[in-house]
Amino acid sequence: MRLTLALEYWDDYIGYLLNGAGCLTSIDINKDICDIFKYRQTKEGHPNASAVICEDFLTCELPQDHYDLVTMIGSALQETGAYRKGLQKISEVLKPNAQFMYMDSDRYHKKENLFELLPELKFELIHIGEYNRFSNVSFYCMKIKKEEGV
Ligand SMILES: C[S@@+](CC[C@H](N)C(=O)[O-])C[C@H]1O[C@@H](n2cnc3c(N)ncnc32)[C@H](O)[C@@H]1O
């Protein structure tokens, strides 16, 4: 089971990658975005369409220790307005040893903010890529693992 937060073309792409290897749950709080996304995937005949949840990620009920992968990209975490709570929820829904792919912009959240929180979130940083070619749009991408046995 995979979960992506804030849906769009990214979710389309992950759905294609997973085709035959798993299904995807996509969450966004905005009803128009959810409706258009579902309509488009249906019209285009996406072979592995997402199960869409149109709710606030911070408060919606999701199974604990359930997902093999969670992705959060772009402005999604910033838009929730709850950095720590959002990351805590991601940790709770991931299975032990499962992975979190997190992409964010330096102008929203400094990567060092997360380094400090890793132990408390039961996260282990596996890899970080930093993309600073254009300083006004610099961003980073992290591969994070949920610790086992927690
Ligand atoms: C800029 S979009 C993310 C980019 C998108 N995933 C993509 O593929 O490019 C940010 C999304 O976060 C959603 N969002 C903001 N707060 C949210 C929340 N609390 N729960 C779920 N979705 C939220 C917004 O509705 C918006 O669609």
PDBQT file of the ligand as one rigid body, heavy atoms in Angstrom, charges set to zero:
ROOT
HETATM    1  C1  LIG A 201       0.977  22.389  -4.712  1.00  0.00    +0.000 C 
HETATM    2  S1  LIG A 201       0.030  21.001  -4.358  1.00  0.00    +0.000 S 
HETATM    3  C2  LIG A 201       1.208  19.689  -4.309  1.00  0.00    +0.000 C 
HETATM    4  C3  LIG A 201       1.783  19.315  -5.591  1.00  0.00    +0.000 C 
HETATM    5  C4  LIG A 201       1.235  18.068  -6.224  1.00  0.00    +0.000 C 
HETATM    6  N1  LIG A 201       1.306  16.908  -5.348  1.00  0.00    +0.000 N 
HETATM    7  C5  LIG A 201       1.990  17.776  -7.493  1.00  0.00    +0.000 C 
HETATM    8  O1  LIG A 201       1.992  16.634  -7.934  1.00  0.00    +0.000 OA
HETATM    9  O2  LIG A 201       2.558  18.672  -8.057  1.00  0.00    +0.000 OA
HETATM   10  C6  LIG A 201      -0.299  21.142  -2.627  1.00  0.00    +0.000 C 
HETATM   11  C7  LIG A 201      -1.602  20.466  -2.287  1.00  0.00    +0.000 C 
HETATM   12  O3  LIG A 201      -1.683  20.302  -0.875  1.00  0.00    +0.000 OA
HETATM   13  C8  LIG A 201      -3.068  20.233  -0.577  1.00  0.00    +0.000 C 
HETATM   14  N2  LIG A 201      -3.239  20.382   0.869  1.00  0.00    +0.000 N 
HETATM   15  C9  LIG A 201      -2.998  21.474   1.614  1.00  0.00    +0.000 A 
HETATM   16  N3  LIG A 201      -3.276  21.225   2.918  1.00  0.00    +0.000 NA
HETATM   17  C10 LIG A 201      -3.683  19.938   2.984  1.00  0.00    +0.000 A 
HETATM   18  C11 LIG A 201      -4.107  19.085   4.055  1.00  0.00    +0.000 A 
HETATM   19  N4  LIG A 201      -4.150  19.530   5.319  1.00  0.00    +0.000 N 
HETATM   20  N5  LIG A 201      -4.474  17.822   3.769  1.00  0.00    +0.000 NA
HETATM   21  C12 LIG A 201      -4.425  17.363   2.498  1.00  0.00    +0.000 A 
HETATM   22  N6  LIG A 201      -4.037  18.121   1.444  1.00  0.00    +0.000 NA
HETATM   23  C13 LIG A 201      -3.658  19.398   1.682  1.00  0.00    +0.000 A 
HETATM   24  C14 LIG A 201      -3.633  21.369  -1.413  1.00  0.00    +0.000 C 
HETATM   25  O4  LIG A 201      -5.016  21.231  -1.628  1.00  0.00    +0.000 OA
HETATM   26  C15 LIG A 201      -2.824  21.245  -2.704  1.00  0.00    +0.000 C 
HETATM   27  O5  LIG A 201      -3.495  20.516  -3.690  1.00  0.00    +0.000 OA
ENDROOT
TORSDOF 0
